[in-house]
């Protein structure tokens, strides 16, 4: 039997996680809003390749290949072709001088890109952020 598409699998996973946490903790379901990232964190950085490539001056050379990768996917959240071409492997292979490092460069790039741009480019993140919150 074929597995459902990634968005459907995420919806099922998030619903099951919420049900388990609510049952275990006895909390109000509206106070726990789970989020499953479709693929690696680095997919979010493809929301704005120009901002990503500007994090280090030596990264401009990798920008055309990163733009091509982004153009080949409907959304940044869809970028994940396998172990050799997963988003982090692409960034590590294309961003040099200095080499891309997730813990160092990831937060800097995400901050420069900004949540508004990530939300605009990534529908799963946008749907999670749009869910009603209980304070």
C-alpha positions in Angstrom: 0.0 0.0 0.0 1.4 3.4 -0.9 2.1 5.9 1.8 0.1 9.1 1.9 1.8 12.3 0.7 4.0 14.2 3.1 1.3 16.7 4.2 -1.2 14.0 4.9 1.4 12.0 6.9 2.3 15.1 8.9 -1.3 15.8 9.7 -1.7 12.3 11.0 1.5 12.4 13.0 0.6 15.8 14.5 -2.9 14.7 15.4 -1.6 11.5 17.0 1.1 13.4 18.9 -1.5 15.9 20.2 -3.8 13.1 21.3 -1.0 11.3 23.1 0.3 14.4 24.9 -3.2 15.6 25.9 -4.1 12.1 27.2 -0.9 11.7 29.1 -0.8 15.3 30.6 -4.5 15.9 30.8 -4.0 19.4 29.3 -6.4 21.4 27.2 -5.9 20.3 23.6 -5.9 23.9 22.5 -2.8 24.6 24.6 -0.6 22.1 22.8 -0.1 22.7 19.0 2.4 20.1 17.6 4.5 20.9 14.6 6.3 18.3 12.5 8.9 19.7 10.1 8.3 18.0 6.7 12.0 17.6 6.1 15.2 19.1 7.6 15.5 22.5 9.1 17.5 23.6 6.1 14.5 23.5 3.8 13.3 26.6 5.5 16.5 28.4 4.5 15.6 28.0 0.8 12.8 30.5 1.5 15.2 33.2 0.5 18.3 32.0 -1.3 19.7 35.5 -1.7 19.6 36.2 2.1 21.1 32.8 2.7 23.9 33.3 0.3 24.7 36.7 1.8 25.5 35.2 5.2 29.1 34.8 4.2 30.8 36.7 1.4 32.3 33.5 -0.1 28.9 32.0 -0.6 27.8 34.0 -3.6 29.3 31.4 -5.9 26.8 28.8 -4.6 23.8 31.0 -5.1 23.0 29.9 -8.7 22.9 26.2 -7.8 20.8 27.0 -4.7 18.3 29.0 -6.8 18.1 26.1 -9.2 17.3 23.8 -6.4 14.6 26.1 -5.1 13.1 26.5 -8.5 12.9 22.7 -8.9 10.5 22.4 -5.9 7.0 23.7 -5.4 7.9 25.0 -1.9 11.1 24.9 0.2 9.4 22.3 2.3 9.4 19.9 -0.7 13.2 20.0 -1.1 14.4 16.5 -0.1 15.7 14.1 -2.7 17.6 11.7 -0.5 20.7 11.4 1.6 23.1 12.8 -0.9 20.9 15.7 -2.0 19.0 16.5 1.2 19.0 20.2 2.0 21.9 20.1 4.5 24.0 18.1 2.1 23.3 20.6 -0.6 24.3 23.6 1.6 27.4 21.8 2.8 28.4 21.0 -0.7 27.7 24.4 -2.3 28.4 26.9 0.5 32.2 27.2 0.9 34.7 29.7 2.3 33.7 29.1 5.0 31.8 25.8 4.8 28.1 25.8 5.9 27.7 24.7 9.5 24.2 24.1 10.7 24.7 25.3 14.3 26.6 28.4 13.3 25.0 29.5 10.1 21.5 28.1 10.3 20.3 30.6 13.0 22.0 33.5 11.3 20.4 32.7 8.0 17.0 32.1 9.5 17.1 35.4 11.3 18.1 37.3 8.1 15.4 35.5 6.1 12.8 36.3 8.7 9.7 34.4 9.9 7.4 36.4 7.6 9.3 35.2 4.5 9.5 31.6 5.8 5.8 31.7 6.5 5.1 33.1 3.0 7.1 30.3 1.3 6.4 27.3 3.5 2.7 26.4 3.7 3.1 23.8 6.5 4.8 26.3 8.7 2.2 28.9 7.8 -0.7 26.6 8.7 0.9 25.8 12.0 1.4 29.5 12.8 -2.1 30.3 11.8 -3.7 27.8 14.2 -5.6 29.5 17.0 -3.6 29.9 20.2 -4.9 29.8 23.8 -3.0 32.0 26.2 
